[in-house]
């Protein structure tokens, strides 16, 4: 059951998929249609899952699920992963690689491998104040408060030492 992302309770579970590039406006329209269809039909053992999504910076797909009504099951999580993998194929984009880092450089969102990010820290091209995207947040409350934070306040801080 598709609902507005912002109407979901703060404890709703989130999954964040970061793209290795920005989506075009045309791609975003198509992706939103596909997300609408997928979420409208997303179920767990035949029960509707109340969920919504948002797309940030033309590259982060954030899916949220109100687990107060129905919990995601192995099969429903598998279905969402298959859906994301299909988007990867359809748009020739990487959405599942967790070993990459996105961060802000001014108004631009940069995307680097973890190795490149570490090198940038060493070269002082990024600092503790660099805004990073902490895709490990688990619910909407954390997403709202701790997703877009200075590197010093995220798991990225381990590379700043």
N, C-alpha and C positions, 0 to 999 in steps of 0.2 A: 504494500500500500504506500504509494508515493505521497509524501507530505513535504511542506516547505522545511528546508534544513533548519531555519531559524526558529521554527515552532517546536522542535524536538527538545526534550528535557536535557539539562546539562550533563546528566550522567550517561547519556546515550553513547554507545561505543562508536569510535571512528576508525576508519582505515584511510590512510593517505597514500596516494600514488603520485609520485613526482615524475614528470616527463623530462627527458633529456633535451627538450627544445620546447619553445612556445608553440601553441596551436594557432593556426590561422583562424580568422573569423568564420570562414566557411566550415572548417573542421569543427570548431566549437559548436556551431549550430547542429551539425550532424551528431556529434558526441552527446550533446544534451538530449536530442531525440532518442538516441540509443539508451542513455541512462534512464530517461523517463520510462521507456518500454521495459527495460530490465527491472527497475525497481518496482514498477507497477505490478509485475508478475513474480517478484521474488518471494518465495515462501520457505518455510521450514516445516517439514512433515505435513504439508497441506495448509498450514496456517499462514496468513498474511504477515509479512514483516513490515512494521511501520518504519519507514526510512526515507531519507532525503539525501540530497547531495549539494555541494557547492563546488565551483571551479574557481580557483584563485590564481591570479597572475598569468592567466592563459596557459598554465602548465601543471597545476596541482589539482587532482581530482580527489575530493574528500567525500566519502560515503559515510553516513551516520545511521545507526540503528537504535531505535528505542527498545532496549532489552527488558523494560518493565512490562511490556505487553507480551512479546515472544522473543525467546533467545535464538540466536543464530545456531545452527547445528553444523556438523561436519559437512553435510551435503550442501547446505545453503552457502557456507563459506567457500566450498569448492566451486559452486556455481558462480559466485562473485569473482573468484580468481580466474575462472575460464572466461568470464565476460571481459575482464581487464586484459587477459592475454589476447583475446580477439581484437580488442582496441589496438593493442601493440601491433598486431599484424595488419589491421586495416589502415593504420596511419604511419606505419614504419617508424615507430617510436618506442623507447624503452620506458616502461612504467614500474617495473618490478625490481630493479636493481637497487638494493639497499646500501650498496657500497659506494654510493655517490653522494655528494653534498651539494645542496643549493644554498646560496647566500646572496645578500644584496650588495651590489656595488652601485651606490647612488640609487637611481630609480630602476636600474637594471637588475634582473635576477640571473646570477651566474650559476652554472652547473659544472661541477668538476668531479673527477674521480677522487677518492679518499687520498690516494698518493699525491695527486696534484695539490689538493687542499693542504696536506701536511707540508709540502714544499712551499706553498704560499705563506704559511705561518712562519716557517723558517726564514723565508726571504722578507718577512714583515709586510707582505702584500695584504694580509688580513690580520686583524688584531682581536683582542678580547671584546672590543666594542662592535665588531662586524656583526651585522644582523644575519643570523642563520635560521634555517627552518628545521625545527625539531620534529621530524616525522614519526617519532616514537610515542607521541602523546596518544592516550588511549580513549579519551572521551571528549565531549564538546567543551566542558569546562576547561580542561587542560589545553584543548585546541585554542580556545579564546584567549587564554592567559599565557601559555607557554610554548606556543608553536613558533611564533616569530619573536625571537629573543636574541640578546647579545650572546656571542659565542661563549663568554665566560659563565653564562647561566644555563648552558646546555651540555649534552654529552660531548659536544665538540671541544669543551674546555680541556679535556685530557691531552689535546694536541698543543695547547698553548704554554705548556710548562717548559 
